[in-house]
Amino acid sequence: MPVKDLKGGYPARPVKGTTGRKETKEGFGRTEGSLAGKKKVIRLKSRSEPMAIKKAPNYRNKLTKTSSPGEMRLNRFIANAGICSRRDADKYIAAGLVSVNGKIVTELGVKVKMSDDIRFDGRRLNAEKKVYLLLNKPKDFVTTTEDPHADRTVMDLVKDACEERIYPVGRLDKSTTGVLLFTNDGELSDKLTHPSHRIKKIYQVTLDKPLTKNHLVQIADGIELDDGPIAADAISYIDQTAKNEIGIEIHSGRNRIVRRMFEHLGYRVRKLDRVFFAGLTKKSLPRGKWRFLSNKEVQFLKMK
């Protein structure tokens, strides 16, 4: 199990008994060339022979008619619903996987209304605008959309952010702070929370006492909890002197898993801050504030 220095992203010396793992990224080069154009010789007719004048084609008449207010192309509706691209949507339509108001549609270019019952493979689609929002969660806010027993929830912090109904991706317990993603993109949310995708999460942990080197190695190699074995993907000291500031990388989404790992070894977690989630950080984002993701960040998440 590799042991990384999670402060600033610089590698630390591996702890004895663990293995380092080096990741590489491949870049794709592209060579551009130029095409030499050939001159075309045009022979003019004599003055005695009148030149035929061709009328320019009227492309304007061949343009697709614009949609009526409140209408859009079916492939765009499907793409907005987060299923696929418009090009792939056309393939699914032609294959008979899309229905409009109970009828299978295979014709391309069909216009639909937002109020229509559009279904893909039997599942109804919602084509509202997709929203992606990042919050730096403060302490003492419950991660839930509704809780009558909670004084404050994370929804109180983002309630005026947009008109669309968004919800948190995954959970941070009431006392945990840091990176929390909100969206109305159900497919992306499912992907980022499913264990099979091994989404990377990094936490900064402050303990009530220094973590021994033996316990650090145990967490890296794996320990046995009540609900099964668990191991950190990487772990290191942040404060080499006090050794109660720990950085830990983990992909498990089990309830309170980071706190339970340290509690199992006799430590109490004083502070727990998630500093990294699926490639997103809280850099330049004050506690309790939020921002929308850039298009580049959204595309990065969808490639995971």
N, C-alpha and C positions, 0 to 999 in steps of 0.2 A: 504494500500500500504506500503510495507516494506521500511525502511530507513536503508541503510547500510553505514558503513565507507569504502570507496573505496580506501583508502590510505593504501597499504600494506595488504589489505584483512582482517583486523580485524573489527569485528562488532562494530558499534557505538550505543549509546543509542538511541532508537527509538524516533522520533519526535512526540510530542503529536498529536493525530489525525490520526496516521498511525499505521499499524500493522506489526509486524515482521513475517518473514517466515523462518522456519528452514528446511534446506535440508539435507537429509541423503543419504548415499551411502551404498549399501549392498555388502558385499564381499562374495565370494563363496569359501568355504573350500573344501579340497579334502583329503580323507583318503586313503592312499596307503597300500595295504596288500601284503603278499608274498604267493606264491603258492608252496606247498611242492611237489617236483617231486618224482615220483615213479620209483624205479629201475626196469629195464627190464632184465629178465633172457634170455640169448640166448644159445640155445643148439647147440653145435658144432657137425658136422658130423664126423664119423669115418674116419681114414686115407684111408680105402679101398674105401670110397665113395668120389669121386672127387667133390669138391665144385663148384657149378655153379657160374660163374663170370658174373655179369650183367654189361653191358656197360652203363656208365653214359650218361644220356640224353644230347643231344647237344642243350642247351638252346640258344646258339648264333644264330642258324638258325631261331629261333622263334622270335627274336627281331624284332620290327617294323623298317622298312627301314627308314633311315634318309631322311629329306626333301631335295629337291634340293635347291641350292642357291636362295634366294628370296622367298622361300615358307615357309608356316607354317600351322599347323593344324587349321581347321576352328574354333574349340572351343577356341583356344588360341587367334585368331584374334578377336573374339567377346569379350573375357575377356580384351584384351589390349584396346579395344574401350571403356572400362569402363561400359559395360552393366551389367555384372555379373561375377561369378566365372566360371572356365572351366567346373566344374561339372554341374552347372545350365545351361551352354551353351549347353551341350550335350542334356539336357532335352528339351530345346527350339528347337534344331535341329531336334530331333526325333518327336517333335510335329508339324513340318512343318512350323515353323515361320521364317525360315531363307532361303534366296535365294542367289544364286551365279550366277552372269551374267544373271539374269532374270529367272533362273530355281530354283524351290524349291528343297532343299537338305535335305534328312532325314537320309542319311547314316553317321555314325560316323567315325571319322578318316580321313575325306576328307582333302586334302591339297589345299591351295589357295595361290594366289600371292597377293602382296600388291596392284597391279594395278587392281585386280578384283573388280567388283561391288558387294559388300557384303551388303545385306539389312536385317535388323531385324524388323519384323512386318511392312515392307514397307519403313522403314527409312534407308538411306544409312549410313554405319558406316565408321569411320576413325580410323585406328589402329595405329596411330603414338604414340610414347611414351608419357605418361602423365607426365606433369611437374607441380610442385607446388612450388611457390616462394613467400617469404614474404619480403616486403619492408617497411622500416621506412620512410614514405613520408615526404619530407621537404616542407616548405611553398613555394607558388608561382609556383607550378607545377599543371597543369590541369589534372584531371583524365579522360583520354580519349585515344583511340587508334589512332585517327586521328582528327586534328583540325587545318585547315589552318590559323586560326586567333590567335592561341596560340603560344606564343614565346617558351614555354617549356611545355612538357607533361611528365607524369610519364613513358611513353614508352622510353624516352631518357635515363632514369636511368637504365633500364633493357635490353636495346637493344642487348647487347653482352652476356647476361646470358646464352642463349641456342639457338639451331637452330630451335626449335619448335616455332610456333606462339602462344604466350600467350597473355592474356588480363586481365584487372583488374576485380575483383569480387566486384560489387557494386561501390559506388562513395564516394570520399572525395572532398569537394569543394576546390578551389584554395588556400584559406587561411588556411585550416585545415591540420594538420600534423598527423603523427602516422601510425598505423598498416594498411597495405593494402596488400591484397592477390592477386596473379596472378596465372592463370592456363589455360590449354587448355581442361580441363575436364568440358564439358558443363553441364552434369547432376549434378555434385557437385556444380557448380556455381549457377545453378537454385535453388538448395535446400538451399544454404546458403543465397540467396537473397529473397526467397519467404516468405512473412509475416506469413504464417501458421506455419512455423518451429520455429518462435520466437527466432531467433539467437541472443545471448547476445552480446551487445556492451557497452563498458564503455568509457566515455570521461572525461578528466580533463579540466575544464572550468575556465578561468580567466576573471572576470568581471571588468567593469570600476568603480564599487562601491560595498560595501558590500551587500550581499543578505539578506534581512530581514527574520526572522524566519517564519513570516506569508506567505511570498512568497514561501519559501522552502516547506512549508506544502501544499500550493496551487498546486505546480508542482507535488508533490507526489500524491495528491488526484485527480488531473486532471484539465486542463484548456481547454477552447474552442478557437480554431483557425479558420481561414477562411475556411480551408479544413476539419474541423471536430475536435472532442475532442481528446486530447492526455494527457497521464499521464506517469510519469517516473516510471520504475520498482523499482528503488531505487535512493536515493539522499542524500548527506550529505556534511557537511563542511569539506574541507581538512585543511584549515587554520582556527582554532577556534578563533584566535585573530582578523585577518583582515576580515575574512568571505567573501572575494571575490574570494577565490579559492574553487571551487565546484567539487565534483565527482558525476557523474550522469550515471546511468545504464538505457538503453533503448533498445528495440528490433525493433522499427519502422524504416522503411527505407525511410520514406517520405523526400522529398527534403529539405535540410537545417533545419531539424526539431529541432535540439538542439538550434541553433542560434535563430530560430523563437520563441521558448518557452520563452527564456529569454527576447528577444526584446518585446514580447507581454506584459511583466510586467515592461517595461521601463528601461531595462539594455542593455548595449552594450558589446558584447563579444570581448575582446581584443585578447585572445588566445583560440584555441580549438584543443585539442590533443587527438586522439583516442589511448587509451593505451591497449585495449583488444577487440578482435574480434573472436568469435566462439571458444574460448579457447586458442587463440594465443596471445602472447604479444611481445613487442619489446625489451625485456630484452637482454642486451649485444649486441644490434644491433644499431650502431650509425645512426644518422639522414642522410638520403640519401643513405644508404647502404642496401644491400639485402642478403638473404641467401635462400637455398633450404630447404624445410621442410624435417624432418626425416620421415622414414617409419611409426614410431609410431604416429607421428602427423597426417599423412595422414589418417591412419586407424581411428584415433579418429574423424576426420572431417567426414569421411564417415559413422560413426555410429550415427551421429546427425539426 
